Amino acid sequence: MILSSSFHRMQKHSETNIKSRPRIFYGWWIIIAGGAGMSIASGINFHGFGNFIIPLSEEFGWSYATISIVFSLARLESGMIGPVEGWAVDRLGPRRLMLIGLPLMGIGYIAMSQINSLAAFLFVYVFLIALGNSLGMSTPITAAAANWFNKKRGLAFGIMWSGVGLGGLFVPAVGWIVSEYGWRDAAMIVGIVIIIVGIPIASVMRHKPEQYGYYPDGQPPEDAPVGAMTRAPVMPDLSNDFSAREALRTSSFWFLSLSITARSLVSGGIGLHLVPYFVSLGASDVSAAALAGSVGLMSIPGRFGLSTLGDYMNRRYVMVASLGVMAVAIIFMARAESVSGVIPALVVFSAAQGGISVIPQSLIADYFGRRAYATIQGFRSSIQMLGIIVGPVVSGIVFDQTQSYAGAFLGFSAAALVSMFLVFLARPPARPKRN
């Protein structure tokens, strides 16, 4: 009787919550918070970290290639834990991991302000900053978005990943702090800001909408019974979705993952070195940081527009076209001889790169479903790490030897064409057959 009474009280409370739910679907708050998290990951820990390359090189005598290798080792660590992290998100939900990861990343930057050797830099960046970024950013945030949206998934991802573009505003800000106060104080300030801002972001995250009395997109599915909105949703039947093991057996997973790997070689090799690239074209340190930040802002139309376009057109074809355009833009960037000469190509590159960074997130959910989305993403990130590792090192080695990024950029253009071919082969997989 006690259990029965408790059940009826919980059911009545749930129905009351559904009838009195707010006008704004909670999933949109997740998207806004996720966008803020993405802005930190991009504006501080990816593009923004380029502000530290030159001062670290000047103080310790490290080559650009050496610093890039540390960055790449961090990506290796992130890729290795990708499947475990994805499994943890699918089992525990994104919020718990983010409440660990974001403070850890902030502590890492604070610790970085005290380093005095390459070994200390390696430890702090790989085991604090990068690990915190892995646990607190991309996989947990994208998993939450994929669960809370279905029909509007492209729009939701486009809005959320626009946060990566808005993160471009952090790049010149970090560059100014480094210029005015030195890289050590800048690292300390960055770490404190990440902790203060990161914990509220993580607190907004939720796992599956059905656990909180919602349907994906805020609307019941078309085959739901009449009056479904007034009753607590039951957990959906995900039996037709792929498990991680089943997804790994499809050619679609491998073609798509290898395509993302080739594209990551491009974005990693160019993105980390944007600040020194602009300096090599004649820009000052502060101006270079502002230009690097503008790349993020210029990517927003691609992140939002191309991702939303995928709700109405074949996402795979949108991705193919974007990669082709990006390959051409990189050739012009490689041949540029001045900052003013690179601007037109930079605008095109930014928009195309923004779109192809977002579309695969929705495409994976479309292909394999929600059942093991984070785990599948984790395995995909383990493969993707190869591109992220190699790209920055290639840029660093080529610049150290030639004092120019032209040769590296031409190679990245070829990698973008390879990525385009691979994603064209990544056709939708047949649903798994079970007894």
N, C-alpha and C positions, 0 to 999 in steps of 0.2 A: 504493500500500500504506500509506503514512504517513497519507494522508487517510482511508482506510478504517479504519485502526486508531484514529485520533483520533475518528472518528464513533462507533465501537462503544464506546469509553471514555465519550464524552459520553452516549450512549444508556443505558449501564449505570448511569452516575452519576445520570441523571435518574430512571430506574426505581427506583433505591435510595432517592432522595429522596422519591418518591411513597409507597413502601411504609413509610418511616419518618417520614412527615410528622407534625407535631404534632397533638394532638387538637383544638386550637382553630384553626379555619379562618383563614388569614392575612387574608382579607377583613375580618374583624371588627376586626383591629388597624388596618386602614386606616380603618374607620368611627370607631373611637375617636380616632385621630389627627386625622381630618377634623373630628370634633366639637370637638376642642380648638382647631383652626384657626378653625372657625366662631365659637367663643366669643370669640376675639380680635377677629375682624372685626366682630362685633356689639357686644360689650361695651365695646370700646375705640374702634373706628373709626366706629361708627354711633351707637348710643344713647349710648355713653360720651362721644362728642365734644360732646354737648350741654352737658357740664360746662364747656367752654371758651367757650361763646357769651357768657355774661354777663361774665366777666372780660375777654375780648377787647374787648367793646363798651365796658366801663367804662374800660379803659386807653387805647384808641385813638379812642374816640368813634364807632366804626362802628355802624351800625344793624343790627338783626337781619336785615333784608333783604339788606344788603351781605354779611354773613357767609354767609347762605344761598346767595347767588349764587356765591360761591367754592366752596362745597360742591357746587352744581349743575354748575359748570364742570368740577369734578373728575369728576363722573358722566358728563359729555359726553365727556371724554377717555377714560374707561373704556369707554363705549359705542362710540366710534370704533375702538378697537383690539380690540373684542370678536371680530370674525371672524378677525383675524390671530392673536389669542391662542388661540382655539379650534382653528385650524388647527395651531398650534404644539403644543398639547396632544395632538392626534390623531397628530402625526408624531413628537414628541420624548418624550411622556409627561409626566405632571404633576410628577414630582419635580424635574426640571431647572428648570422655571419657578418652582416654589415656593422653591427654594434661591436664586433671584435675587430674587424678589418680597418674601419676608418680611424679609430683612435690609434691603432697600431701604426698606420701610415703617418699620422701626425707625430707620434713619438719618434719615428724614423727620421723625419726631417729635423726635429730638435737635436737628435743624436748626431746627425750629419754636420751640424754646426760646430761640433767639437772634434772632428776627425783630424788626424795628422799623418796618415799613411794610406797607401793604396789598399792594404789589407783591411783597415778600418772602414774605408769607403765601400769596399766590396761587401763587407759584412752588413753594414748599415743599409745600403741600398737594396741588396738582394733579400735579406732576411727580415727587414722591418718595412721599408718603404714599398718594395714590390709585393711582398707577401700581403701586406695590409691592403694594397690596391687590388690584388686578386680577390681577396675575401670580401672586400667592401664595395666593389664597383660593378664591373660589366656583367658577369654571369648572374649574380643575385638580382640586379636591376632589370636586366632583359627577361629573366625568367618570370618575375612578377608581372611585367607588362604583357608578356605572351599569355599568361594565365587569365588576366583581367580583360583582354580584348580578343575578339575573333574577327567579326566583319569589319571593324574599324582598326584592325591591327596595324595596317600601313600608316594611317593617320596618327595613331598613338605613338608608334615607333618614330615617325617623322618628327613629331613634337618633342619627344623625349631626347632623341639624338641630336636635335638642334642645340641642346645644352652643350654638346661638344663644340659647336660653333661659337656659342656665347662664351665658352671657356677661353676663347681667344682674347677676351677682355683682360683675363688674368695675365697673359703673356707680357704685354708692355708694363703692366703694374709690377710684376715680379722683376722685370728688367730694370725698371726705375729704382726699385728697392735695392737690387744688387749694385747698381751704379752709385747710389747715394750712400748706402750704409755698409756695403761689402757683402760678399756671398755668405759669410757665416751668420751675420745678423738676419739676412734675408731668409736663410734656411730656418732659423729659429722662429721668425714671424710666420712663415708659411706653415710650419708644424702646428703652431698654436691656433691659427685660423682653421686648419683642417679639423682639429678636434672640436672646436667650438661650433662649427657649422655642420660637421659630419654627423654628430649624434642626433640632432633633430631630424636630419634627412633619413637616417636609418629607422627612426621611430615611426615614420609614416608608412613604411613598407608593410605589405601583407602578402600572404602566399596565394591562395586560391579564393576567388570571390564567393564560391558556394559556402565556404567556411564562415562567412560573415553575413549571410543572408542576401547575396546578390547573384545575378547571372552575369556572364561575360558581356561586355558592352552595356550593361545595365538593363538588358532586355531578355526575356525568355526566348528560347529557340522557337523556330516556326512550328515545330511539331509538339510544342508544350500544350498541356490542356488549358482550357479556358479558365481564367482566373489565376493563372500561375503566379502573377506578380503579387498576389495577396498572400501567398504561402511561402514558407521557407524553402529555397531550392535544395534539392537533394544533390549529392555529389554526382557528377555526370558519369555516364558509361564511357570509359576510355579504352574499352577492350579492343577497339579497332585501331588504336594508336600504336605506334612502334615502341617496343622496348629498346634500350640502348643496344643490346646484342643484335636485335633484328635490323636496326638502322645501320649498324656497322657492316652488315652483310650485303647492303645494297650498293650498286655502282653510283647511284645518285649522291649518297653521302660522300663517297671518295672524290668524285669529280668536283662536287661543290667545295669540299674541304681543301682540296689541292688548289682550286681556283682562288679561294680566300687566302691561302698561303702565299701564292704568287702575288696577289694584290697587297698583302701585308708586307712583303719584301719591299714593294714600292713605297707604301705609306710610311713604313718604319724607316727606310733609308733616307727618304726626303724629310719627313716630319721632324725627326730628332735634330737634323742638321740645318733647319731653316734659318736659325739665327746666324750661325757662321757662314751659311750660303749667302745671305744678304750682305754680310760684312765683306765677303770676298768680291761682291759686286760694287763695293764702295760705300755702303751704308755705315753709319756710326752704330755703336752697340745698342743705344736706346732706340734708334730708328729701326734697326734690324729686329729688335724685339717687337716693336709696333707692327712692322710688316708681317712678322710671323703670327702675331695675334690676329691680323686682318684675314689671314688664310682661314682661320676658324670661322670668323664672321661671314666670309664669302662662301663658306661651305653650307650655310644654313638653307639657302634656296634649294640646293641639291638634296640635303638631308630631309627637309620637309616636303618639297615638291615631288621629287622622284620617288620617295617612299610612299607618299599618298597616291601618286599615279599608279603604283602597284596594286592598289585596291580596285582599280578599274581596268588595268591591262596586265598582261603576263609579266610577272615580276622578273622572270629570268631574261626576257628580251630587253626589259628596261636596263637590267644590269649589263647585258652584252653591249648595248649601245653606249652606256656610260663608260665602260672600260675602253672602248675604241676611241672615244673622244679624249679620255684622259691620256692615252698613249701618245696621241698627236700633240697635246698640250705640253707634255714632258719634253718632247723633242725641241720645241721652241724655248723651253726653260733652259735646256742644256746649251743652246746656242746663244742665249742672251749674254750681252756684254755690259749691261748697266741695269740699275734698278728700274729706271723708267722703261727700258726695253722689255723687261720681264713681266710687267704688270698685266697686259692683255692675256698672256698665256696663264698667268697665275690665277686670274679670275676664272677661266675655264677649268683649269685643273682643280681648283678648290670646290667648285660646284659638282663636278663629276665625282671627285673623290668622296665628297660628302654623301652622295647618293649611294655609291657602292659600299660604303661602310655600314649603311642601315639596312638595305634591302635583304642581305643574307639572313639577318635576324628573323625577319618575317617569313622568309622562304623556308627556313628550317622548320618553323612551326607549321607552315602550310603542308610541308612534305611529310613530317613525322608526328605531328600532333602534340598534345600537352602532356601526355602521360610521363615521359622521361625527358622533357625538353632540356632541363638544365644539365642532366647527365650527358645527353647527346652533345650539347654545346661544350661541355667539358672535354669530351674526346676530340671534338672539332678544334678546340683551342690548343690541344696538345700537338696537333698536326700543324696548325697555323703558326706555332712558335718558331718553326724552322725559318719562315720568311721574316718574322720579326727579329730573329737573332741575326740572320745574315745581312739584312738590309743596312742597318746602321754601321756594321763593321765594314761593309763594302764602301760606303760613303767615306768613312774615316780613313781607310787605307788608300783609296784613290786620291783623296785630298792631300794626305801626307806626302804622297809620292809626286803629285803633279801640281799641287797648289791650286787645283780646280776641281769642281764637281761635275764637269761636262761628261767625262767618260762614264761615271757612275750613273748619271741621269739617263744617258742613252741606253744603258743596260736595263734600267728600270722601265723605260718605254717598251722594250722587248718583253719584259716580264708581264706588263699589263696586257699585251697582246696574247701571251700564253694564258693568262687568267681568263680573258675573253673567250678563248677557244674552249677551255675546260668547262666554264659555266654553261656554254651552249650545249655541251654533252650531258649536263646534269638534268635529265628529264625527270618528271615526277615519278616516284616509285610506286609499284603496285602494293596495295594494302596487304599486310601479312595474313596468311591463312592459318587458322588454328582449328584444332579438333574440338 
